[in-house]
C-alpha cells in the first residue's frame, strides 16, 4: 500500500503539470474545446488528492469500530471522483453554450495544439501505470483514477482533432460543438464510475470468472467432505470476503473437519490472495444437494 500512496502522490504532481499545459493552451487560443479539456484536468488533480487520502485511510489497520478494516473507503473516493467528473461535464456544457452564442476567432492555434499534445502524452503514460498498479494492488481508488485519465486521453485526442478542423475550415461554431461532445463523453465516464463504485459499496459479487474459480477450488480441495453450499462472495476494496457451509459426515470428529477447512483455506489463498474466508461446518443431514460437489 505504501507504493500505492506514492503513485497517488505522483498523480497529483503529474496532474498539476498537465493542468498547467492545458490551461496555457486554452488561455493563448481562447478555444471552448480546449477549455473543456483543461477543466477536466482540474477534476483529475482533485481526484488524485482524494485517492491519496483514501489510500492513507484504507491503510489503517482494523480496530474495534471497523473490525473488517477500512478498505471500503476507496469506493467512497471513487464515487466522489465520479461526482466531480459529472460537475465538470455540466460546466463544459455551460461554457460551450456561451461560446455558441458568442463565438470569437482562435489565436496561436499551433502553439495551443502542441501544448495540448504534450499534456496528452503525459496523461497517457501515467494512466497506463495507474491502471496496472491499481489492478496489482487491488485498489479501486487507483484503478478509478487510471480509468479517468484514460478517458481524459480519449477526449483530448478528440478535442485536438476537432480543434484542428476548426483551424483548417475557419468554421467557429464547430468549437463549442466539440466542447459539448467532449462534455457528453465526460458525463458518461463519470456516471459509469459512480455506478461501478456503488456496486462495491452495495457488496456486489465479483466477476463470474472469479466466482467460478472459487467454486472450483473449494470442490477440488474439500476431500472428505460431502458438499459445500450457500457460497457468498463480496468485494471490499483490496479484500474479497467468502463464506459458505461445508457439509461433512456426521461421524467425523471436530479435528478432522477442522483439518479439511484448513486445507480448503490454504488452497483458496494460494489461488486468490487477499481472500477472507469463513466456513461453517454442518452434519450430513444438512446437505442440500445443490451446492458445490466435492471431487
N, C-alpha and C positions, 0 to 999 in steps of 0.2 A: 504493500500500500504506500510505502514511502516513495517508491518510484512513480506511482500514480499521482501523488501530490506534486512531485517535481514536474511531471508532464503538465499537470493542470496549471502550475505557476508559469511554465513556459508558454502555455496557451495565452495567458494574459499579455505577456511580452510580445508575442507574435501578433496578437490581435491589435495591440496599440500601434505597432509598426504598420500593419495593413490598413488600419483606420487612418493613420496619417497620410499614407499614399493615396487612398481612395478619396479622402476628404480634400486633399490638394487637387486631385483630378477633377472633382466636382467644382471646386472653387475657381479654377482657371478656365473651365469650359462653360459653367452655368447650365449644365445638362440635367434635366429632370431624371433621366435614366441613370446617370452616374450618381445623382443624389440618392436614388433608391438603393444603389449598391453600397454606398457609404453608410447609409442609415442601418442597413442590416449588419454591418460590421460593428457598429456601436453595440448592437444586441450581442454579437459574438464576444466582445470584451466583457460585458456584464454577465453573460452565461458562463464564461470561463471562471470568473470570480466566484459565481455561485457553485460551480462544480468543485473548485478548490475547497470552499467552505464545507461542502457536503462530504468530500473525501476525508477532511480532517475530523468531522463529526462521526462519520462511519467507522473511523479507526479506533474510536473509544471502545475499550473492552466492555463486555456485558456487565451490568450492575443489577442492583436489587429492583430498580424500576424498569429495566429493559433486559430481562434475562436472556433474550434471544439476540442481543446485540443491537447495533444502531445502523445496520446496513441499509435499511429501507429508506433512510433519509435521501439516498441518491435518487430514488424515484420522485420524491418531492422536488428535488433540484431539477430533474428533467421536466416535470410539469411546469415549474416556474419558467424554465427556459422556453418551453413551447408557448407559454402565455406571452412572454416578451416578443417572440417572433410574430405572434398574431398582432400585437400592438404596433410593431414595426410595419407590418403589412398595411394596417389602416392608415398610418402616417404616409406611407408611399402613395396610397390611393388619393389622399388629400392633396399632396404635392403635385401628383400627375393631373388632378382635376384643375388646380390653379394654373398650371403651365398650359393646359389645353386651351384655356380661355385667354391666357396672356403669354403667347409664345415669344421667344426672343432668340436672336442669332447666337450660334455657338462660337466660342473663341478658343484658340490654341487646341484644336482637336487632336493633332498628332501627339502633342505632349500629354494630353489627358489620357489617350489610349495607351501610351507607353507606361504611364504610372499605374493605370488600372491593370495592365497585363502583368507587371512585376508583382503587384499585390496578389493577383490571382494565382500566380505560380507559388508564392509563399504559402497561401492558403491550401493549395492542392497538396503540397508536400506534407504540411502539418496535419491535414485531415486524414491522410493515409496512416500516419503514425498514430494518431489518436484512436482510430478505429481498430488498428491492430493491437495496441496496448489495452484498449477497453475490453476487447474480446479475451485477451490473455489473462487480464486481471479480473474478469467478470464484473466490470464496473459500468453500471448503467449511465452514470454521470459522464464518464469519459467517452463512452460509445455515443451518447446523445450529442455531446459536443463535436465529436468527429463527423457524425451524420449531418449536423447543422453546417459545419464548414464545407462538407462535400456539396450540400445544397447551395451554399454560397458560391462555390466554384462554378456550378452549373449556371446559376443566374448571372454571374459575372461574365461568363463566356457569351451568354445570350445578349447581355447588355452591350458588350463590346461589338458584337456583330451588328446589332441594331443601331448603335451609335455610329458605326462606320457607314451604314446605309443612309443615315441622316446627313452625314457629311458629304457623301457622294451625290445624293439626289437633291439636297437642299430643301427637302420637304419637312418643315419644322414640326407639324403635328405628329409625325412619327415618333418624336422624342417622348412625349407623355404617353403615347400608346405603348411603347416599350416599357416605360416605367410601370404602367398599370399591369402589363402582362407579368412583369417581374413580381409585382405585389401579389398577384394570384398564386404564383408558384411559392412565394414565401409563406402566404397564408396556408396553403395546402400542407407544406412541410411542418409548420407549427402545429396544425391540428393533428397531423399524423403522429408527431412526437408526443403530444398530450394523450392521445388515445393509447399509445403503447405503454406510456408510463402509468396511466390509470390502471391498466391491466395488471401491472406489477403491484400497485397499491391494493388492488382487489384480490390478491392472491391467485392470479390466473395460473393455470397449469403451464409447464414448459412446452416446448415444441413436441409434436407427436413422435419424432425420432428419438428424443430424449426419454420419453415415457416408454417407448417400445424397448429401448436398450435396458432400462431399469428392470422391466418385467423379465427380459431375457436373463439378466444376471441373477435375479432372485430365483428364477426357475432352475438355473444351472448350478447354483451354489447351495441349495437347501436340501441336499441329500439327507434322508432320514425323516424329513417332514412329509406331510400329506399334501398340503396346498398352502398358498398364500392368497388372501383376498382382501378386499376393501383398501386397495392401494390408493393413497392420496399424496399428491406431489404439488409443491408450490415453490416459486422463486421468491427470494427476498434479498435483493442486491446481489452480493457475491455468493450467497449461500442458496442451496436448494434443500428444502425440507421434505422428507419422505417418512410416512408412517403406514404400517399395514399390519394385518393379523396373520400370524403363522400357525397353522393347524398341525399338531403333532399327535402321534399315538397316545392314547390315554395311559398306557403303561410306562411311558418314557419318564425318566427322572428329571428333576429340575436342572441338574448339572448337564445332562445330555442335551436337553432343549436349549440351554444357555450356550452350549458349545456350537450348536447349529446356528444360533443367532450371531455369535462371534464370527463364524465363517462367512455368513452372508454379508455382514458389515465390512469385513476385510475385502471381500470380492467387489462390493459396491464402491468402496472408497478407492480401490485400485483402478476401477474403470472410470469413476467420476469423482474427482477431487471436490472439496467444498460441499460435501453432502452431509446433512444432519439427519440421522436415522433413528426412528423409534419403532420397535417391534413389540407387538402384543401377542403373547403365546396363548393358544387355546387348545382344548382337548378335541379329539377327532369327531365327537358328536356335533361340534360347531362348524363342521365343513359345509360349504355352500355349493360345492361342485361347479362353480363358475368363476373361480379365481385363477391364479397363476398355477398351473400344474408343475409339480416338481419332477425334473428329469432324472 
